[in-house]
Amino acid sequence: MQREPVKELFRAKALENVEQWFESKIIQKGEGSLVSLNELRGALDEKVSEVKEAIKKGDRPGLYVELLDLTAGCIFALACLEAETL
């Protein structure tokens, strides 16, 4: 199987969707930081499990949502590290 190039239009759309999803999660869950690295690990482990489950089921729409959730969680974790709250 040969890898096909992903055009800039689709990369930009994915980033736009991540940004919108991230902002919706901040509105939904609030701005409170993660309190520990263990909390971070647990949150990310849960998200990765959900991604794997969607892959196992062949659920592409569900996979997209789970990847958005995982990405938003990673971005928030990066923000917490930048803010030195972890």
N, CA, C and O atoms as a GROMACS GRO file, in nm:
protein
  344
    1MET      N    1   0.084  -0.117   0.000
    1MET     CA    2   0.000   0.000   0.000
    1MET      C    3   0.090   0.125   0.000
    1MET      O    4   0.181   0.137   0.081
    2GLN      N    5   0.062   0.214  -0.090
    2GLN     CA    6   0.140   0.337  -0.101
    2GLN      C    7   0.072   0.450  -0.026
    2GLN      O    8  -0.051   0.464  -0.029
    3ARG      N    9   0.150   0.530   0.042
    3ARG     CA   10   0.096   0.645   0.115
    3ARG      C   11   0.063   0.756   0.016
    3ARG      O   12   0.144   0.790  -0.071
    4GLU      N   13  -0.055   0.811   0.031
    4GLU     CA   14  -0.098   0.923  -0.053
    4GLU      C   15  -0.071   1.054   0.020
    4GLU      O   16  -0.085   1.060   0.143
    5PRO      N   17  -0.032   1.158  -0.052
    5PRO     CA   18  -0.012   1.286   0.015
    5PRO      C   19  -0.145   1.342   0.067
    5PRO      O   20  -0.250   1.326   0.004
    6VAL      N   21  -0.138   1.406   0.183
    6VAL     CA   22  -0.256   1.472   0.240
    6VAL      C   23  -0.242   1.620   0.210
    6VAL      O   24  -0.150   1.687   0.259
    7LYS      N   25  -0.332   1.671   0.130
    7LYS     CA   26  -0.324   1.810   0.086
    7LYS      C   27  -0.341   1.908   0.201
    7LYS      O   28  -0.406   1.878   0.302
    8GLU      N   29  -0.283   2.025   0.184
    8GLU     CA   30  -0.286   2.130   0.285
    8GLU      C   31  -0.428   2.164   0.327
    8GLU      O   32  -0.452   2.193   0.444
    9LEU      N   33  -0.522   2.161   0.235
    9LEU     CA   34  -0.662   2.189   0.266
    9LEU      C   35  -0.713   2.097   0.377
    9LEU      O   36  -0.781   2.143   0.469
   10PHE      N   37  -0.680   1.970   0.369
   10PHE     CA   38  -0.727   1.873   0.469
   10PHE      C   39  -0.651   1.887   0.600
   10PHE      O   40  -0.708   1.870   0.708
   11ARG      N   41  -0.523   1.919   0.592
   11ARG     CA   42  -0.446   1.944   0.714
   11ARG      C   43  -0.500   2.066   0.787
   11ARG      O   44  -0.514   2.066   0.909
   12ALA      N   45  -0.530   2.171   0.711
   12ALA     CA   46  -0.584   2.294   0.770
   12ALA      C   47  -0.722   2.268   0.833
   12ALA      O   48  -0.751   2.319   0.941
   13LYS      N   49  -0.804   2.190   0.765
   13LYS     CA   50  -0.938   2.159   0.818
   13LYS      C   51  -0.926   2.079   0.948
   13LYS      O   52  -1.001   2.103   1.043
   14ALA      N   53  -0.833   1.984   0.952
   14ALA     CA   54  -0.813   1.905   1.074
   14ALA      C   55  -0.769   1.994   1.190
   14ALA      O   56  -0.819   1.980   1.301
   15LEU      N   57  -0.676   2.086   1.164
   15LEU     CA   58  -0.632   2.178   1.269
   15LEU      C   59  -0.746   2.269   1.315
   15LEU      O   60  -0.758   2.297   1.434
   16GLU      N   61  -0.827   2.315   1.222
   16GLU     CA   62  -0.942   2.398   1.257
   16GLU      C   63  -1.039   2.320   1.346
   16GLU      O   64  -1.090   2.373   1.444
   17ASN      N   65  -1.064   2.195   1.310
   17ASN     CA   66  -1.153   2.111   1.390
   17ASN      C   67  -1.097   2.087   1.529
   17ASN      O   68  -1.172   2.087   1.627
   18VAL      N   69  -0.966   2.065   1.539
   18VAL     CA   70  -0.903   2.046   1.670
   18VAL      C   71  -0.919   2.172   1.755
   18VAL      O   72  -0.954   2.164   1.873
   19GLU      N   73  -0.895   2.287   1.695
   19GLU     CA   74  -0.907   2.412   1.771
   19GLU      C   75  -1.050   2.431   1.821
   19GLU      O   76  -1.071   2.467   1.937
   20GLN      N   77  -1.148   2.408   1.736
   20GLN     CA   78  -1.288   2.422   1.777
   20GLN      C   79  -1.324   2.322   1.887
   20GLN      O   80  -1.392   2.356   1.984
   21TRP      N   81  -1.278   2.198   1.871
   21TRP     CA   82  -1.305   2.094   1.971
   21TRP      C   83  -1.242   2.130   2.104
   21TRP      O   84  -1.304   2.115   2.210
   22PHE      N   85  -1.116   2.177   2.098
   22PHE     CA   86  -1.044   2.216   2.219
   22PHE      C   87  -1.120   2.325   2.293
   22PHE      O   88  -1.139   2.316   2.414
   23GLU      N   89  -1.162   2.428   2.222
   23GLU     CA   90  -1.235   2.538   2.284
   23GLU      C   91  -1.367   2.490   2.344
   23GLU      O   92  -1.406   2.536   2.451
   24SER      N   93  -1.435   2.398   2.276
   24SER     CA   94  -1.562   2.346   2.330
   24SER      C   95  -1.538   2.266   2.457
   24SER      O   96  -1.620   2.268   2.548
   25LYS      N   97  -1.424   2.196   2.465
   25LYS     CA   98  -1.391   2.120   2.586
   25LYS      C   99  -1.358   2.213   2.702
   25LYS      O  100  -1.391   2.184   2.817
   26ILE      N  101  -1.292   2.326   2.673
   26ILE     CA  102  -1.263   2.424   2.778
   26ILE      C  103  -1.394   2.480   2.833
   26ILE      O  104  -1.409   2.496   2.954
   27ILE      N  105  -1.487   2.512   2.744
   27ILE     CA  106  -1.618   2.561   2.788
   27ILE      C  107  -1.690   2.455   2.871
   27ILE      O  108  -1.750   2.486   2.974
   28GLN      N  109  -1.684   2.331   2.826
   28GLN     CA  110  -1.754   2.221   2.893
   28GLN      C  111  -1.691   2.187   3.028
   28GLN      O  112  -1.763   2.169   3.127
   29LYS      N  113  -1.559   2.178   3.034
   29LYS     CA  114  -1.491   2.127   3.153
   29LYS      C  115  -1.426   2.235   3.239
   29LYS      O  116  -1.390   2.209   3.354
   30GLY      N  117  -1.412   2.356   3.185
   30GLY     CA  118  -1.349   2.463   3.260
   30GLY      C  119  -1.199   2.470   3.235
   30GLY      O  120  -1.142   2.388   3.163
   31GLU      N  121  -1.139   2.570   3.295
   31GLU     CA  122  -0.998   2.599   3.273
   31GLU      C  123  -0.907   2.540   3.380
   31GLU      O  124  -0.785   2.561   3.376
   32GLY      N  125  -0.963   2.469   3.475
   32GLY     CA  126  -0.883   2.414   3.584
   32GLY      C  127  -0.776   2.319   3.534
   32GLY      O  128  -0.801   2.232   3.451
   33SER      N  129  -0.654   2.337   3.587
   33SER     CA  130  -0.541   2.257   3.541
   33SER      C  131  -0.550   2.113   3.590
   33SER      O  132  -0.624   2.082   3.683
   34LEU      N  133  -0.473   2.028   3.526
   34LEU     CA  134  -0.452   1.894   3.578
   34LEU      C  135  -0.372   1.908   3.707
   34LEU      O  136  -0.288   1.998   3.718
   35VAL      N  137  -0.396   1.821   3.804
   35VAL     CA  138  -0.332   1.839   3.934
   35VAL      C  139  -0.208   1.753   3.953
   35VAL      O  140  -0.128   1.778   4.044
   36SER      N  141  -0.190   1.651   3.869
   36SER     CA  142  -0.073   1.564   3.886
   36SER      C  143  -0.042   1.492   3.756
   36SER      O  144  -0.126   1.483   3.666
   37LEU      N  145   0.079   1.441   3.750
   37LEU     CA  146   0.116   1.360   3.634
   37LEU      C  147   0.035   1.231   3.629
   37LEU      O  148   0.008   1.178   3.521
   38ASN      N  149  -0.002   1.179   3.745
   38ASN     CA  150  -0.086   1.059   3.748
   38ASN      C  151  -0.224   1.086   3.690
   38ASN      O  152  -0.279   1.002   3.619
   39GLU      N  153  -0.280   1.204   3.719
   39GLU     CA  154  -0.408   1.240   3.659
   39GLU      C  155  -0.393   1.250   3.508
   39GLU      O  156  -0.479   1.203   3.433
   40LEU      N  157  -0.285   1.309   3.463
   40LEU     CA  158  -0.259   1.320   3.320
   40LEU      C  159  -0.249   1.182   3.257
   40LEU      O  160  -0.312   1.154   3.155
   41ARG      N  161  -0.171   1.095   3.318
   41ARG     CA  162  -0.156   0.959   3.264
   41ARG      C  163  -0.290   0.888   3.255
   41ARG      O  164  -0.320   0.824   3.154
   42GLY      N  165  -0.370   0.898   3.359
   42GLY     CA  166  -0.500   0.832   3.358
   42GLY      C  167  -0.591   0.886   3.250
   42GLY      O  168  -0.659   0.809   3.181
   43ALA      N  169  -0.593   1.018   3.234
   43ALA     CA  170  -0.678   1.079   3.131
   43ALA      C  171  -0.633   1.036   2.992
   43ALA      O  172  -0.716   1.000   2.908
   44LEU      N  173  -0.503   1.039   2.968
   44LEU     CA  174  -0.453   1.001   2.835
   44LEU      C  175  -0.470   0.852   2.810
   44LEU      O  176  -0.502   0.812   2.698
   45ASP      N  177  -0.448   0.768   2.912
   45ASP     CA  178  -0.470   0.624   2.896
   45ASP      C  179  -0.613   0.595   2.855
   45ASP      O  180  -0.639   0.512   2.768
   46GLU      N  181  -0.707   0.664   2.920
   46GLU     CA  182  -0.849   0.645   2.887
   46GLU      C  183  -0.876   0.684   2.743
   46GLU      O  184  -0.946   0.612   2.671
   47LYS      N  185  -0.823   0.798   2.701
   47LYS     CA  186  -0.846   0.845   2.564
   47LYS      C  187  -0.784   0.751   2.461
   47LYS      O  188  -0.844   0.722   2.358
   48VAL      N  189  -0.663   0.702   2.490
   48VAL     CA  190  -0.598   0.609   2.397
   48VAL      C  191  -0.679   0.480   2.387
   48VAL      O  192  -0.693   0.424   2.278
   49SER      N  193  -0.732   0.433   2.498
   49SER     CA  194  -0.816   0.313   2.496
   49SER      C  195  -0.939   0.335   2.408
   49SER      O  196  -0.980   0.245   2.334
   50GLU      N  197  -0.999   0.453   2.417
   50GLU     CA  198  -1.117   0.483   2.336
   50GLU      C  199  -1.081   0.490   2.188
   50GLU      O  200  -1.160   0.448   2.103
   51VAL      N  201  -0.964   0.543   2.156
   51VAL     CA  202  -0.917   0.546   2.017
   51VAL      C  203  -0.899   0.403   1.966
   51VAL      O  204  -0.944   0.370   1.856
   52LYS      N  205  -0.835   0.319   2.046
   52LYS     CA  206  -0.812   0.180   2.007
   52LYS      C  207  -0.943   0.105   1.986
   52LYS      O  208  -0.955   0.025   1.893
   53GLU      N  209  -1.040   0.132   2.071
   53GLU     CA  210  -1.171   0.066   2.059
   53GLU      C  211  -1.241   0.106   1.929
   53GLU      O  212  -1.299   0.022   1.861
   54ALA      N  213  -1.235   0.235   1.895
   54ALA     CA  214  -1.296   0.281   1.770
   54ALA      C  215  -1.227   0.217   1.650
   54ALA      O  216  -1.292   0.182   1.552
   55ILE      N  217  -1.095   0.203   1.656
   55ILE     CA  218  -1.020   0.137   1.548
   55ILE      C  219  -1.064  -0.008   1.538
   55ILE      O  220  -1.090  -0.058   1.428
   56LYS      N  221  -1.071  -0.076   1.650
   56LYS     CA  222  -1.111  -0.217   1.654
   56LYS      C  223  -1.249  -0.238   1.591
   56LYS      O  224  -1.271  -0.336   1.520
   57LYS      N  225  -1.340  -0.145   1.618
   57LYS     CA  226  -1.476  -0.154   1.565
   57LYS      C  227  -1.484  -0.110   1.419
   57LYS      O  228  -1.585  -0.135   1.352
   58GLY      N  229  -1.380  -0.044   1.368
   58GLY     CA  230  -1.384   0.010   1.233
   58GLY      C  231  -1.476   0.131   1.223
   58GLY      O  232  -1.530   0.161   1.117
   59ASP      N  233  -1.493   0.200   1.335
   59ASP     CA  234  -1.585   0.314   1.345
   59ASP      C  235  -1.511   0.443   1.310
   59ASP      O  236  -1.458   0.510   1.399
   60ARG      N  237  -1.507   0.479   1.183
   60ARG     CA  238  -1.434   0.598   1.140
   60ARG      C  239  -1.489   0.728   1.198
   60ARG      O  240  -1.411   0.810   1.244
   61PRO      N  241  -1.622   0.750   1.199
   61PRO     CA  242  -1.672   0.874   1.262
   61PRO      C  243  -1.639   0.878   1.412
   61PRO      O  244  -1.601   0.982   1.464
   62GLY      N  245  -1.653   0.765   1.480
   62GLY     CA  246  -1.620   0.759   1.621
   62GLY      C  247  -1.471   0.779   1.644
   62GLY      O  248  -1.431   0.844   1.741
   63LEU      N  249  -1.389   0.723   1.555
   63LEU     CA  250  -1.245   0.741   1.564
   63LEU      C  251  -1.207   0.888   1.552
   63LEU      O  252  -1.120   0.936   1.625
   64TYR      N  253  -1.273   0.959   1.461
   64TYR     CA  254  -1.244   1.101   1.443
   64TYR      C  255  -1.270   1.177   1.572
   64TYR      O  256  -1.189   1.260   1.614
   65VAL      N  257  -1.384   1.149   1.634
   65VAL     CA  258  -1.419   1.216   1.761
   65VAL      C  259  -1.320   1.180   1.871
   65VAL      O  260  -1.276   1.267   1.946
   66GLU      N  261  -1.284   1.052   1.880
   66GLU     CA  262  -1.189   1.010   1.984
   66GLU      C  263  -1.052   1.072   1.961
   66GLU      O  264  -0.984   1.107   2.057
   67LEU      N  265  -1.010   1.085   1.835
   67LEU     CA  266  -0.883   1.151   1.807
   67LEU      C  267  -0.888   1.299   1.843
   67LEU      O  268  -0.789   1.355   1.891
   68LEU      N  269  -1.003   1.362   1.818
   68LEU     CA  270  -1.018   1.502   1.861
   68LEU      C  271  -1.005   1.512   2.012
   68LEU      O  272  -0.937   1.601   2.063
   69ASP      N  273  -1.070   1.421   2.085
   69ASP     CA  274  -1.062   1.421   2.231
   69ASP      C  275  -0.919   1.401   2.279
   69ASP      O  276  -0.871   1.472   2.368
   70LEU      N  277  -0.850   1.304   2.220
   70LEU     CA  278  -0.712   1.276   2.258
   70LEU      C  279  -0.623   1.396   2.230
   70LEU      O  280  -0.540   1.434   2.313
   71THR      N  281  -0.641   1.456   2.114
   71THR     CA  282  -0.560   1.572   2.077
   71THR      C  283  -0.586   1.690   2.170
   71THR      O  284  -0.493   1.758   2.213
   72ALA      N  285  -0.713   1.713   2.202
   72ALA     CA  286  -0.747   1.822   2.294
   72ALA      C  287  -0.684   1.797   2.431
   72ALA      O  288  -0.633   1.890   2.494
   73GLY      N  289  -0.687   1.672   2.476
   73GLY     CA  290  -0.624   1.638   2.603
   73GLY      C  291  -0.474   1.662   2.602
   73GLY      O  292  -0.418   1.712   2.699
   74CYS      N  293  -0.410   1.627   2.492
   74CYS     CA  294  -0.265   1.649   2.478
   74CYS      C  295  -0.233   1.798   2.477
   74CYS      O  296  -0.137   1.842   2.540
   75ILE      N  297  -0.312   1.876   2.406
   75ILE     CA  298  -0.290   2.021   2.402
   75ILE      C  299  -0.307   2.081   2.541
   75ILE      O  300  -0.228   2.166   2.582
   76PHE      N  301  -0.410   2.037   2.613
   76PHE     CA  302  -0.431   2.090   2.748
   76PHE      C  303  -0.316   2.050   2.840
   76PHE      O  304  -0.271   2.130   2.923
   77ALA      N  305  -0.268   1.927   2.825
   77ALA     CA  306  -0.153   1.883   2.905
   77ALA      C  307  -0.030   1.968   2.875
   77ALA      O  308   0.043   2.007   2.966
   78LEU      N  309  -0.007   1.998   2.747
   78LEU     CA  310   0.105   2.086   2.710
   78LEU      C  311   0.089   2.224   2.774
   78LEU      O  312   0.185   2.282   2.823
   79ALA      N  313  -0.035   2.274   2.772
   79ALA     CA  314  -0.061   2.406   2.833
   79ALA      C  315  -0.033   2.402   2.983
   79ALA      O  316   0.024   2.497   3.038
   80CYS      N  317  -0.071   2.294   3.049
   80CYS     CA  318  -0.044   2.280   3.193
   80CYS      C  319   0.106   2.275   3.219
   80CYS      O  320   0.154   2.333   3.316
   81LEU      N  321   0.180   2.206   3.134
   81LEU     CA  322   0.326   2.201   3.148
   81LEU      C  323   0.386   2.338   3.125
   81LEU      O  324   0.476   2.380   3.198
   82GLU      N  325   0.336   2.410   3.024
   82GLU     CA  326   0.384   2.545   2.998
   82GLU      C  327   0.358   2.637   3.118
   82GLU      O  328   0.441   2.719   3.155
   83ALA      N  329   0.241   2.621   3.179
   83ALA     CA  330   0.203   2.702   3.294
   83ALA      C  331   0.268   2.654   3.424
   83ALA      O  332   0.255   2.718   3.528
   84GLU      N  333   0.336   2.542   3.415
   84GLU     CA  334   0.402   2.480   3.531
   84GLU      C  335   0.304   2.448   3.643
   84GLU      O  336   0.335   2.467   3.761
   85THR      N  337   0.185   2.400   3.605
   85THR     CA  338   0.086   2.360   3.703
   85THR      C  339   0.093   2.209   3.732
   85THR      O  340   0.026   2.159   3.822
   86LEU      N  341   0.172   2.139   3.657
   86LEU     CA  342   0.191   1.995   3.680
   86LEU      C  343   0.322   1.972   3.750
   86LEU      O  344   0.357   1.858   3.779
   0.00000   0.00000   0.00000
